[in-house]
Amino acid sequence: MTTTVHDVTDQYPTRQGDAPRVIPRQDPVVQGTADQGPMDAATLRGFDEKGYLTMEKLISDEELTLFRDELARLADDPEVKSDERTVVEATSQEVRSIFDIHRSNEVFRRIAHDPRIVRRAEQILGSQVYIHQSRINYKPGFVGKDFTWHSDFETWHAEDGMPTPRAVSISISLTDNYSFNGPLMIMPGSHKHYISAVGTTPEDNFKQSLVMQGAGVPDPETLTEFADRFGIDVLEGPAGGASCSTRTACTPPTATSPRTRGPTCSSSTTRWRTLRQSRSPPRRHDPSSSEAATSPRSAEYSEPLPGTR
């Protein structure tokens, strides 16, 4: 009888010590190739180097109108506001985010499963994928609050048990993004360095962190060093465009115009994860609750939305 011993050493420890650490990324960023999807080799190289890419026009004008109408309807629906998957702004009570949108809403379920989204996730990750998380982010003018600098993977690793950063977030902009209305910001190249945060994870931290993140946030000194080293890119662009990104932040909107991002892969978003992850630290949740339990195959696409054929 042969016994195989698997190495379960956590390569990305966090929230365990009194001082932050910067750990080099242990895994490749791009695991697919140009012949595996719609993006060419130059685009994949750019994603590998910067940790993000942008697409100026991913959805049609017809789809954009459909999504905006649905966003307005959801924000005014009392049942949606009272749902535990909806997060409201602490002071204004305006809708901040709606989670699990690919399960609760047919319009956004279809775009989350659309080949334009899924094939790009599969190409970057080099495998079939499933949805780890989906959400809509609203940022109303004057009252919408910021999303502080953070690493999605640090949270998913510490609180969800995701073993490695073999995941990708795709965000679709549903309003025009300007420097003054709270756009996404990214430190290009910082994705190849993991910040091990200090402190511990409070009980039921996910409930509070959705309103204002505290646990796992990088320390000011490391963020300052990263900003000096990598710089900051501001992702401005027209509605209907999309981005794949890594470590991000969003400023508060300072003008009357809101910024809304629909489901994708880091701020408002569909987060896709590979089906090939095997090593895993102890989990805080039931893995059977993941999308993989009900829809593990990316081949389960929906019919295309109007105007996309």
N, C-alpha and C positions, 0 to 999 in steps of 0.2 A: 504494500500500500504506500502510495506517495502522497505526502502532505505538502501543500504549497503555502508558504508564508508570505502574505502581502504586506508591503510597507505602508503603514498608516500614519507616518509622520506628517504632521501638519506643516506644510511648506509656507503657509501664510498666517502665522499666529497673530492674534490681535486681542486687545482688551484684557491683557494678562499681566502687564508690568506697570511700573511707575513712570517710565520714560518712553517716548515714541521712538520707533525705529523705521528706517527706510530699507526695504528688502527688494533686491532685484527680482523682477518678474521671472518665474521659473518656467513659464509655458509660452509657446509661440503665439503671436497675435493672430496671424492669418494661417489657417490650417487647410484651406482649399486652394485651388488653382484657377487660372483664367478660363480653362476649358470646362469648368464645372458650373458656370452661371453667367449672368448678364454683364458682369464687370470685367474689364480688361486688366492686363497685368500691371499697367501703370497705375490704375485706380487702386488695385490691391496693395501695391508698393506704398502708395501714399497713405493708405489706411494703416499699414504696418508702421510707418514712420511717425505719423502724427497722432494716431489713435482715434481718428474720426474722418468722416467724409461727408460731403453735402451733395444733394441732388436738387437742382433748382425747380424741377417740375416732375413730381412723381404721380400726382393724381390730376384728373381732369377738372375743368371748371364746374361741370355738372356735379361731380362727386363733392367738390368743395362746398357747393350750395347745399347739397343734401346733408353733409356733416355739420355745417353751421346751423342749419334749421334744427337738427337733432340735438345739438349742444344747447341751443336756446330752450328747447322743450324740456330737456333733462334738468336744467338749472332752475326752472320754474315749477317742477313737479314736486309736491310735498312728500310723496312717497319716496322719491329718490333722495331728497334731503334727509329723511329720517332713517334711511337704510344704513346699516353699520359699515357698508363699503364706501360710503360717501364721507368725505372730510370737508368741514366748513371752516372758513376763516374765524379765528378766535374772537375777534371784535365785531366784524361786520356781519357775520353769519352768512356771507356769500359762499357759494360752493367753491372749494379750493381744488379738490380732486375727487374723481370717481374711480375706484379700483375694480378689478375683475370685469371690466367693461366688455371683454370678448365673450363672457358667459351670460351677462345680463341684458345685452342689447344686440339685436340682430344686425343693425346697420354697421356697428363697429366690429361685430364678430366677423362679418364678411371681409372687411378690409384687413383685419388681423390675419386672416387665412389666405389672403390674396397672393398669387404667385409673384407679383412684383415685390412683395415684402419677403415672403418665405424663401424664394430662390436666392436672394441676396444674403439672408441669414445662413442658409445652407452653404453657400459658396465661401463665406468668411470662416465658418466653423468646420467645413469639410465633412459634414455628416448630415443626417436627418436631424430635425430639431423639434422641440415642443415649446409651448409658451410657459415661461416661468412667472411672468407678471404682466398685466396690462392696466393702463390707467389713462384717464383724461385729466389734464391740468388746465384749470381756468386761472387767469390772472387779471381780475377786474382793475380798471384804472383807479388809481389813488388808494384803493383798499387791499389790493392783492399783495401778499407778503412774499419775501424772497425765499429761495431754496439755497441754503448755505453750501459752501464748497464741500464736496463729499465724493466718495468712491462708492458706486453702487455695489461693487463686488465685496467691499469690506463688510457692508451690512448683510448682503446675501450669505456671505461666508460665516459671519459670526452668529447670525440669528436664524438663517434658513438651512444652514448646513451644506451650502454649495461648495464642493471641494476645491475646484480650481476656476480661474476666470475664463473658462471656455463658454462664454455667453456673449450676446450682442444685443444692444438696444437700438431700435429704430423709431425715430420720432417724426411725425408729420405735422408741419405748421399749418394751423387753420386760420391764422390771421397773419398779416405782414409783421415781420420782426424788425424792429429798429433798435438803435442803441439806447433810446429813451423809454422803451416800453417793456423792459425786463427780458432781454433775449438770453439765450443760452450762451454761456462762456466756457471755454475749454483751455487747459494748459497743454498745448501740443507736445507730445513726447513723454508726458508724465505717466502715461499708461504703462510704461515699462518699469515703473518703480512703485512698489506697494508700501503704503504708510501703515505701519502697525500702530494702532491707536492705544491710548492709555485708558484706564478706568475699567468699569464693569458694565454689564448690560442690565438695566433695571427690569423688574418683573413687568410683563406686558408692555415693554418699551415701544412696540410697534404702534400702539394707540397714540402715544404722545409724539412720537417721532414724525408721524404723518403731518402734524400741525407745525412743530418746530423741532428739528433734529438736534440731538444733544450727544448721545452715545455714539462713538465711532467717528466723530468729526475730527479731521486733521487739526493738529495744533498750529497756532499762528506762526511760530518760528519756522516750521517745516513748510507751510504754505508760502511764507515770504521767500524762503530759499528757492522753492519751486517756481514761483512767479518770476524771480530774477533770472533763474536758469532757463526756463522754457518759454517765458512770455505768456500772454493771454490772447486768445483769438475770440472775437465776438461774432456769433453766428447770425448775422443779419440776412434777411432774404424774404422773398415774397411768399404769400400763402400758397399752399399746394406743394411746396418743397419739402424735403425731408433730410434728416441727418442720422448717422450712426455715430455714437460717441462713447467716451469713457469717463474720466473724472470731470465733473461739471459743477456749475453754479448758475443761479439765475438771480439777477438784481430785481428789486421791487420796481414795478412800473411807475414812472414819475409823471406820465402824461395821462390824458383822459382815455386814450386808446388802450384797450385791453390786449393781452397776448394769450392766445389759447393754443394749446398743442394737443393733438389727438393721439390715439393709441399707436404705439410703435416699438423701438428698441433703444435711453436714459432720461429724460425729464417728463414728457407726456408720451405714453410709450407702450410698445409691446416689447417685452424682453424675451428673446428666444434663447434656449439652452440646448446644447447638443444632447443626443440620446446616448452618447458613448461614455459619459462620465461614470467611473466605477469607484474610485477611492472617495471615501466620504468620512468626515469626522462625525461624532455623535450629533444626532439631529434633535432640534427643538420642536419639530412638527411632524405630522404624519405624512410621509412621502406619498401615500396613496391619494392625497388631496391635490397633487400636482396635475397639470394638464395631461401629462404623459399617461395617467391612469385611464383617461377617457378618450384621448385622441393622440396617440403617440406617433402617428405617421404623418409626415408633412404632405403626403399625397392626398390627404383629406381636404382638398381645397374647396372653397365655396364657388358658386357661379360668379363670374365677374360682375362688378357693379355696372350700372348704366353708363354707356359712353366709353368703356374701357376695351372693347374688342378691337 
